[in-house]
Amino acid sequence: MTREPKTFEAAITSNDFSVEDYCGTSYAAKLLGLSVATVQSLVEKGEIDAWKTLGGHRRIALQSLNSYLAKHSPQLSRIDVHPKHRLRVLVVEDDEATRELYREQFDSWDLPIDCTCMSSALDALMDIASMRPDLLIADLSMPGVDGIEMLRSVKRNLQLAEMQIIVISGLPPEAVAARGGLPPQARMVQKPVNFDWLEGYVTALVTANARWR
């Protein structure tokens, strides 16, 4: 018998709720040494606690991962759930192949990265305030609500003032400036993405994250 994950509303109104206590499905799979599909199945069966964001993305309780390990693999070490030891990354990209490339790259780096990929700016706007990523990587040219509109909304949210932003775009800087420009903390990178540079940038953020949290 499967059990639907708790709703976003039920989780976030709980007295003991903290966004730091949750991670994405891919990161949970990496911590447990299981496939994403297996973790999703465990969530549906109720063996791992999770909730769904407004955009439909699962967030998994980190403490429940330790409970699962204690029950099924007691010989394995407990998972370090301290938030300073992981970097929360949100990638907003409408192209599926590019999203998959980001996932593959992040998985290949030996870094504590909790990455969530979303296909639209609208999904990101629904979830970003609750997820509070440390780093946002966004395309600008997307159907519907585009990246520039999304960043305008993000800029008005004081809870996200410390979030780092990397904008990936083929647009020339003057075209972006003509549309209102980017938030002060945003760094614009021209397509295609240089993943060697991105790995170095993310590594520096992981180090700074651990130092200052």
ChimeraX commands (.cxc) that place a marker at each C-alpha (Angstrom):
marker #1 position 0.00,0.00,0.00 radius 0.5
marker #1 position 1.40,3.38,-1.02 radius 0.5
marker #1 position 1.09,6.60,0.91 radius 0.5
marker #1 position 1.12,10.05,-0.66 radius 0.5
marker #1 position 3.79,12.38,0.74 radius 0.5
marker #1 position 2.57,15.09,3.07 radius 0.5
marker #1 position 1.48,18.26,1.35 radius 0.5
marker #1 position 3.57,21.39,1.36 radius 0.5
marker #1 position 0.91,23.17,3.40 radius 0.5
marker #1 position 0.87,20.46,6.10 radius 0.5
marker #1 position 4.65,20.42,6.38 radius 0.5
marker #1 position 5.35,24.13,6.41 radius 0.5
marker #1 position 2.70,24.89,9.04 radius 0.5
marker #1 position 4.15,22.33,11.43 radius 0.5
marker #1 position 5.70,23.86,14.57 radius 0.5
marker #1 position 8.97,22.02,14.08 radius 0.5
marker #1 position 9.29,22.68,10.34 radius 0.5
marker #1 position 12.64,23.87,9.02 radius 0.5
marker #1 position 13.67,23.99,5.38 radius 0.5
marker #1 position 17.18,22.97,6.52 radius 0.5
marker #1 position 15.83,19.56,7.56 radius 0.5
marker #1 position 14.82,18.51,4.04 radius 0.5
marker #1 position 16.57,17.62,0.80 radius 0.5
marker #1 position 15.71,16.71,-2.76 radius 0.5
marker #1 position 15.18,13.20,-4.12 radius 0.5
marker #1 position 18.48,13.08,-6.03 radius 0.5
marker #1 position 20.49,14.09,-2.97 radius 0.5
marker #1 position 18.66,11.55,-0.83 radius 0.5
marker #1 position 19.43,8.84,-3.38 radius 0.5
marker #1 position 23.11,9.81,-3.31 radius 0.5
marker #1 position 23.21,9.69,0.50 radius 0.5
marker #1 position 21.54,6.27,0.65 radius 0.5
marker #1 position 23.39,4.79,-2.32 radius 0.5
marker #1 position 20.09,3.99,-4.04 radius 0.5
marker #1 position 18.52,4.99,-7.34 radius 0.5
marker #1 position 16.17,7.97,-7.55 radius 0.5
marker #1 position 13.36,5.59,-8.56 radius 0.5
marker #1 position 13.95,3.46,-5.46 radius 0.5
marker #1 position 13.85,6.50,-3.19 radius 0.5
marker #1 position 10.63,7.66,-4.84 radius 0.5
marker #1 position 9.16,4.21,-4.23 radius 0.5
marker #1 position 10.18,4.33,-0.55 radius 0.5
marker #1 position 8.47,7.70,-0.22 radius 0.5
marker #1 position 5.28,6.40,-1.81 radius 0.5
marker #1 position 5.30,3.42,0.58 radius 0.5
marker #1 position 5.74,5.73,3.56 radius 0.5
marker #1 position 9.13,4.29,4.55 radius 0.5
marker #1 position 10.75,7.70,4.12 radius 0.5
marker #1 position 9.00,10.91,5.16 radius 0.5
marker #1 position 8.57,13.59,2.51 radius 0.5
marker #1 position 6.33,16.43,1.42 radius 0.5
marker #1 position 5.53,17.94,-1.94 radius 0.5
marker #1 position 6.13,21.57,-2.79 radius 0.5
marker #1 position 3.49,23.66,-4.52 radius 0.5
marker #1 position 5.22,22.89,-7.82 radius 0.5
marker #1 position 5.01,19.13,-7.12 radius 0.5
marker #1 position 8.67,18.53,-6.23 radius 0.5
marker #1 position 9.43,16.13,-3.37 radius 0.5
marker #1 position 11.41,17.29,-0.36 radius 0.5
marker #1 position 12.61,14.46,1.87 radius 0.5
marker #1 position 13.16,14.60,5.63 radius 0.5
marker #1 position 16.86,14.10,6.33 radius 0.5
marker #1 position 16.24,12.57,9.76 radius 0.5
marker #1 position 13.98,9.95,8.17 radius 0.5
marker #1 position 16.94,8.84,6.03 radius 0.5
marker #1 position 18.86,8.03,9.21 radius 0.5
marker #1 position 15.83,6.18,10.58 radius 0.5
marker #1 position 15.68,4.14,7.38 radius 0.5
marker #1 position 19.39,3.31,7.60 radius 0.5
marker #1 position 19.10,2.32,11.26 radius 0.5
marker #1 position 16.30,-0.09,10.40 radius 0.5
marker #1 position 17.60,-1.58,7.14 radius 0.5
marker #1 position 21.37,-1.00,7.11 radius 0.5
marker #1 position 22.54,-0.49,10.72 radius 0.5
marker #1 position 26.13,-1.23,9.70 radius 0.5
marker #1 position 26.27,1.97,7.64 radius 0.5
marker #1 position 27.27,5.33,9.10 radius 0.5
marker #1 position 24.62,7.84,9.99 radius 0.5
marker #1 position 24.07,10.62,7.49 radius 0.5
marker #1 position 25.48,14.02,8.37 radius 0.5
marker #1 position 22.35,16.18,8.32 radius 0.5
marker #1 position 23.99,19.47,9.30 radius 0.5
marker #1 position 22.91,22.07,6.70 radius 0.5
marker #1 position 26.33,23.72,6.49 radius 0.5
marker #1 position 27.69,20.56,4.86 radius 0.5
marker #1 position 25.55,20.81,1.74 radius 0.5
marker #1 position 24.87,23.47,-0.86 radius 0.5
marker #1 position 21.27,23.83,-1.99 radius 0.5
marker #1 position 21.16,24.51,-5.74 radius 0.5
marker #1 position 18.11,25.26,-7.88 radius 0.5
marker #1 position 18.46,24.98,-11.66 radius 0.5
marker #1 position 15.70,26.53,-13.80 radius 0.5
marker #1 position 16.00,25.41,-17.42 radius 0.5
marker #1 position 13.26,24.58,-19.91 radius 0.5
marker #1 position 15.40,22.30,-22.09 radius 0.5
marker #1 position 15.24,18.70,-20.82 radius 0.5
marker #1 position 18.60,17.65,-22.28 radius 0.5
marker #1 position 20.32,20.60,-20.60 radius 0.5
marker #1 position 18.67,19.81,-17.25 radius 0.5
marker #1 position 19.93,16.24,-17.50 radius 0.5
marker #1 position 23.42,17.52,-18.30 radius 0.5
marker #1 position 23.37,19.62,-15.13 radius 0.5
marker #1 position 22.29,16.57,-13.10 radius 0.5
marker #1 position 25.06,14.42,-14.58 radius 0.5
marker #1 position 27.69,17.06,-13.89 radius 0.5
marker #1 position 26.59,17.67,-10.30 radius 0.5
marker #1 position 26.45,13.93,-9.62 radius 0.5
marker #1 position 29.98,13.48,-10.99 radius 0.5
marker #1 position 31.49,16.09,-8.66 radius 0.5
marker #1 position 32.55,14.90,-5.23 radius 0.5
marker #1 position 30.67,17.74,-3.55 radius 0.5
marker #1 position 27.75,17.92,-1.09 radius 0.5
marker #1 position 25.26,19.44,-3.52 radius 0.5
marker #1 position 21.50,19.14,-3.09 radius 0.5
marker #1 position 20.31,20.07,-6.58 radius 0.5
marker #1 position 16.72,20.47,-7.74 radius 0.5
marker #1 position 15.97,21.05,-11.42 radius 0.5
marker #1 position 12.80,22.78,-12.60 radius 0.5
marker #1 position 11.54,23.23,-16.14 radius 0.5
marker #1 position 9.81,26.59,-15.76 radius 0.5
marker #1 position 10.18,29.91,-13.99 radius 0.5
marker #1 position 6.61,29.58,-12.76 radius 0.5
marker #1 position 7.45,26.33,-10.91 radius 0.5
marker #1 position 10.51,28.02,-9.43 radius 0.5
marker #1 position 8.52,31.02,-8.21 radius 0.5
marker #1 position 6.06,28.72,-6.43 radius 0.5
marker #1 position 8.80,26.86,-4.57 radius 0.5
marker #1 position 11.85,29.09,-4.22 radius 0.5
marker #1 position 10.74,30.88,-1.04 radius 0.5
marker #1 position 10.24,27.59,0.81 radius 0.5
marker #1 position 13.36,25.92,-0.62 radius 0.5
marker #1 position 15.63,28.92,-0.06 radius 0.5
marker #1 position 18.48,27.72,-2.31 radius 0.5
marker #1 position 22.02,28.96,-1.76 radius 0.5
marker #1 position 22.55,29.13,-5.52 radius 0.5
marker #1 position 20.11,29.74,-8.36 radius 0.5
marker #1 position 21.19,28.85,-11.90 radius 0.5
marker #1 position 18.68,30.13,-14.44 radius 0.5
marker #1 position 18.20,30.42,-18.16 radius 0.5
marker #1 position 16.67,33.70,-19.32 radius 0.5
marker #1 position 14.76,32.71,-22.44 radius 0.5
marker #1 position 11.92,30.45,-21.34 radius 0.5
marker #1 position 8.29,30.18,-22.45 radius 0.5
marker #1 position 5.60,31.82,-20.34 radius 0.5
marker #1 position 7.23,33.56,-17.39 radius 0.5
marker #1 position 10.82,34.07,-18.50 radius 0.5
marker #1 position 13.98,34.25,-16.43 radius 0.5
marker #1 position 14.10,38.04,-16.24 radius 0.5
marker #1 position 10.56,38.22,-14.85 radius 0.5
marker #1 position 11.45,35.49,-12.35 radius 0.5
marker #1 position 14.54,37.37,-11.19 radius 0.5
marker #1 position 12.53,40.55,-10.71 radius 0.5
marker #1 position 10.26,38.65,-8.32 radius 0.5
marker #1 position 13.21,37.03,-6.55 radius 0.5
marker #1 position 14.85,40.43,-6.06 radius 0.5
marker #1 position 11.82,41.60,-4.03 radius 0.5
marker #1 position 12.07,38.68,-1.57 radius 0.5
marker #1 position 14.29,39.69,1.35 radius 0.5
marker #1 position 14.60,36.05,2.49 radius 0.5
marker #1 position 16.56,35.38,-0.71 radius 0.5
marker #1 position 18.89,38.38,-0.43 radius 0.5
marker #1 position 21.94,36.17,0.26 radius 0.5
marker #1 position 21.21,33.72,-2.58 radius 0.5
marker #1 position 23.86,33.62,-5.30 radius 0.5
marker #1 position 22.57,33.80,-8.88 radius 0.5
marker #1 position 24.16,32.58,-12.10 radius 0.5
marker #1 position 22.33,33.54,-15.28 radius 0.5
marker #1 position 23.05,31.37,-18.31 radius 0.5
marker #1 position 22.10,33.08,-21.56 radius 0.5
marker #1 position 22.91,33.53,-25.22 radius 0.5
marker #1 position 21.58,37.10,-25.08 radius 0.5
marker #1 position 24.12,39.95,-25.35 radius 0.5
marker #1 position 24.49,42.02,-22.16 radius 0.5
marker #1 position 22.97,45.09,-23.79 radius 0.5
marker #1 position 19.79,43.16,-24.61 radius 0.5
marker #1 position 19.49,42.08,-20.96 radius 0.5
marker #1 position 20.12,45.66,-19.80 radius 0.5
marker #1 position 17.40,46.93,-22.16 radius 0.5
marker #1 position 14.91,44.63,-20.40 radius 0.5
marker #1 position 15.71,45.99,-16.95 radius 0.5
marker #1 position 18.95,44.20,-16.16 radius 0.5
marker #1 position 19.76,41.61,-13.50 radius 0.5
marker #1 position 19.84,41.73,-9.67 radius 0.5
marker #1 position 23.14,43.08,-8.27 radius 0.5
marker #1 position 24.22,39.65,-6.99 radius 0.5
marker #1 position 23.64,37.94,-10.35 radius 0.5
marker #1 position 26.56,36.79,-12.47 radius 0.5
marker #1 position 25.87,36.43,-16.20 radius 0.5
marker #1 position 27.56,33.59,-18.10 radius 0.5
marker #1 position 27.30,33.14,-21.83 radius 0.5
marker #1 position 26.14,29.83,-23.33 radius 0.5
marker #1 position 27.36,27.12,-23.59 radius 0.5
marker #1 position 28.07,26.47,-19.92 radius 0.5
marker #1 position 31.71,25.94,-19.00 radius 0.5
marker #1 position 31.29,23.15,-16.45 radius 0.5
marker #1 position 34.93,23.28,-15.36 radius 0.5
marker #1 position 34.38,26.92,-14.35 radius 0.5
marker #1 position 31.05,26.06,-12.73 radius 0.5
marker #1 position 32.63,23.27,-10.67 radius 0.5
marker #1 position 35.23,25.70,-9.36 radius 0.5
marker #1 position 32.55,28.28,-8.54 radius 0.5
marker #1 position 30.36,25.75,-6.73 radius 0.5
marker #1 position 33.37,24.36,-4.83 radius 0.5
marker #1 position 34.14,27.87,-3.56 radius 0.5
marker #1 position 30.51,28.30,-2.45 radius 0.5
marker #1 position 30.55,24.96,-0.61 radius 0.5
marker #1 position 33.68,26.07,1.24 radius 0.5
marker #1 position 32.23,29.48,2.10 radius 0.5
marker #1 position 28.95,27.87,3.14 radius 0.5
marker #1 position 30.66,25.62,5.66 radius 0.5
marker #1 position 32.74,28.51,7.02 radius 0.5
marker #1 position 29.97,31.03,7.57 radius 0.5
marker #1 position 26.93,28.95,8.61 radius 0.5
marker link #1:1,2 radius 0.2
marker link #1:2,3 radius 0.2
marker link #1:3,4 radius 0.2
marker link #1:4,5 radius 0.2
marker link #1:5,6 radius 0.2
marker link #1:6,7 radius 0.2
marker link #1:7,8 radius 0.2
marker link #1:8,9 radius 0.2
marker link #1:9,10 radius 0.2
marker link #1:10,11 radius 0.2
marker link #1:11,12 radius 0.2
marker link #1:12,13 radius 0.2
marker link #1:13,14 radius 0.2
marker link #1:14,15 radius 0.2
marker link #1:15,16 radius 0.2
marker link #1:16,17 radius 0.2
marker link #1:17,18 radius 0.2
marker link #1:18,19 radius 0.2
marker link #1:19,20 radius 0.2
marker link #1:20,21 radius 0.2
marker link #1:21,22 radius 0.2
marker link #1:22,23 radius 0.2
marker link #1:23,24 radius 0.2
marker link #1:24,25 radius 0.2
marker link #1:25,26 radius 0.2
marker link #1:26,27 radius 0.2
marker link #1:27,28 radius 0.2
marker link #1:28,29 radius 0.2
marker link #1:29,30 radius 0.2
marker link #1:30,31 radius 0.2
marker link #1:31,32 radius 0.2
marker link #1:32,33 radius 0.2
marker link #1:33,34 radius 0.2
marker link #1:34,35 radius 0.2
marker link #1:35,36 radius 0.2
marker link #1:36,37 radius 0.2
marker link #1:37,38 radius 0.2
marker link #1:38,39 radius 0.2
marker link #1:39,40 radius 0.2
marker link #1:40,41 radius 0.2
marker link #1:41,42 radius 0.2
marker link #1:42,43 radius 0.2
marker link #1:43,44 radius 0.2
marker link #1:44,45 radius 0.2
marker link #1:45,46 radius 0.2
marker link #1:46,47 radius 0.2
marker link #1:47,48 radius 0.2
marker link #1:48,49 radius 0.2
marker link #1:49,50 radius 0.2
marker link #1:50,51 radius 0.2
marker link #1:51,52 radius 0.2
marker link #1:52,53 radius 0.2
marker link #1:53,54 radius 0.2
marker link #1:54,55 radius 0.2
marker link #1:55,56 radius 0.2
marker link #1:56,57 radius 0.2
marker link #1:57,58 radius 0.2
marker link #1:58,59 radius 0.2
marker link #1:59,60 radius 0.2
marker link #1:60,61 radius 0.2
marker link #1:61,62 radius 0.2
marker link #1:62,63 radius 0.2
marker link #1:63,64 radius 0.2
marker link #1:64,65 radius 0.2
marker link #1:65,66 radius 0.2
marker link #1:66,67 radius 0.2
marker link #1:67,68 radius 0.2
marker link #1:68,69 radius 0.2
marker link #1:69,70 radius 0.2
marker link #1:70,71 radius 0.2
marker link #1:71,72 radius 0.2
marker link #1:72,73 radius 0.2
marker link #1:73,74 radius 0.2
marker link #1:74,75 radius 0.2
marker link #1:75,76 radius 0.2
marker link #1:76,77 radius 0.2
marker link #1:77,78 radius 0.2
marker link #1:78,79 radius 0.2
marker link #1:79,80 radius 0.2
marker link #1:80,81 radius 0.2
marker link #1:81,82 radius 0.2
marker link #1:82,83 radius 0.2
marker link #1:83,84 radius 0.2
marker link #1:84,85 radius 0.2
marker link #1:85,86 radius 0.2
marker link #1:86,87 radius 0.2
marker link #1:87,88 radius 0.2
marker link #1:88,89 radius 0.2
marker link #1:89,90 radius 0.2
marker link #1:90,91 radius 0.2
marker link #1:91,92 radius 0.2
marker link #1:92,93 radius 0.2
marker link #1:93,94 radius 0.2
marker link #1:94,95 radius 0.2
marker link #1:95,96 radius 0.2
marker link #1:96,97 radius 0.2
marker link #1:97,98 radius 0.2
marker link #1:98,99 radius 0.2
marker link #1:99,100 radius 0.2
marker link #1:100,101 radius 0.2
marker link #1:101,102 radius 0.2
marker link #1:102,103 radius 0.2
marker link #1:103,104 radius 0.2
marker link #1:104,105 radius 0.2
marker link #1:105,106 radius 0.2
marker link #1:106,107 radius 0.2
marker link #1:107,108 radius 0.2
marker link #1:108,109 radius 0.2
marker link #1:109,110 radius 0.2
marker link #1:110,111 radius 0.2
marker link #1:111,112 radius 0.2
marker link #1:112,113 radius 0.2
marker link #1:113,114 radius 0.2
marker link #1:114,115 radius 0.2
marker link #1:115,116 radius 0.2
marker link #1:116,117 radius 0.2
marker link #1:117,118 radius 0.2
marker link #1:118,119 radius 0.2
marker link #1:119,120 radius 0.2
marker link #1:120,121 radius 0.2
marker link #1:121,122 radius 0.2
marker link #1:122,123 radius 0.2
marker link #1:123,124 radius 0.2
marker link #1:124,125 radius 0.2
marker link #1:125,126 radius 0.2
marker link #1:126,127 radius 0.2
marker link #1:127,128 radius 0.2
marker link #1:128,129 radius 0.2
marker link #1:129,130 radius 0.2
marker link #1:130,131 radius 0.2
marker link #1:131,132 radius 0.2
marker link #1:132,133 radius 0.2
marker link #1:133,134 radius 0.2
marker link #1:134,135 radius 0.2
marker link #1:135,136 radius 0.2
marker link #1:136,137 radius 0.2
marker link #1:137,138 radius 0.2
marker link #1:138,139 radius 0.2
marker link #1:139,140 radius 0.2
marker link #1:140,141 radius 0.2
marker link #1:141,142 radius 0.2
marker link #1:142,143 radius 0.2
marker link #1:143,144 radius 0.2
marker link #1:144,145 radius 0.2
marker link #1:145,146 radius 0.2
marker link #1:146,147 radius 0.2
marker link #1:147,148 radius 0.2
marker link #1:148,149 radius 0.2
marker link #1:149,150 radius 0.2
marker link #1:150,151 radius 0.2
marker link #1:151,152 radius 0.2
marker link #1:152,153 radius 0.2
marker link #1:153,154 radius 0.2
marker link #1:154,155 radius 0.2
marker link #1:155,156 radius 0.2
marker link #1:156,157 radius 0.2
marker link #1:157,158 radius 0.2
marker link #1:158,159 radius 0.2
marker link #1:159,160 radius 0.2
marker link #1:160,161 radius 0.2
marker link #1:161,162 radius 0.2
marker link #1:162,163 radius 0.2
marker link #1:163,164 radius 0.2
marker link #1:164,165 radius 0.2
marker link #1:165,166 radius 0.2
marker link #1:166,167 radius 0.2
marker link #1:167,168 radius 0.2
marker link #1:168,169 radius 0.2
marker link #1:169,170 radius 0.2
marker link #1:170,171 radius 0.2
marker link #1:171,172 radius 0.2
marker link #1:172,173 radius 0.2
marker link #1:173,174 radius 0.2
marker link #1:174,175 radius 0.2
marker link #1:175,176 radius 0.2
marker link #1:176,177 radius 0.2
marker link #1:177,178 radius 0.2
marker link #1:178,179 radius 0.2
marker link #1:179,180 radius 0.2
marker link #1:180,181 radius 0.2
marker link #1:181,182 radius 0.2
marker link #1:182,183 radius 0.2
marker link #1:183,184 radius 0.2
marker link #1:184,185 radius 0.2
marker link #1:185,186 radius 0.2
marker link #1:186,187 radius 0.2
marker link #1:187,188 radius 0.2
marker link #1:188,189 radius 0.2
marker link #1:189,190 radius 0.2
marker link #1:190,191 radius 0.2
marker link #1:191,192 radius 0.2
marker link #1:192,193 radius 0.2
marker link #1:193,194 radius 0.2
marker link #1:194,195 radius 0.2
marker link #1:195,196 radius 0.2
marker link #1:196,197 radius 0.2
marker link #1:197,198 radius 0.2
marker link #1:198,199 radius 0.2
marker link #1:199,200 radius 0.2
marker link #1:200,201 radius 0.2
marker link #1:201,202 radius 0.2
marker link #1:202,203 radius 0.2
marker link #1:203,204 radius 0.2
marker link #1:204,205 radius 0.2
marker link #1:205,206 radius 0.2
marker link #1:206,207 radius 0.2
marker link #1:207,208 radius 0.2
marker link #1:208,209 radius 0.2
marker link #1:209,210 radius 0.2
marker link #1:210,211 radius 0.2
marker link #1:211,212 radius 0.2
marker link #1:212,213 radius 0.2
view
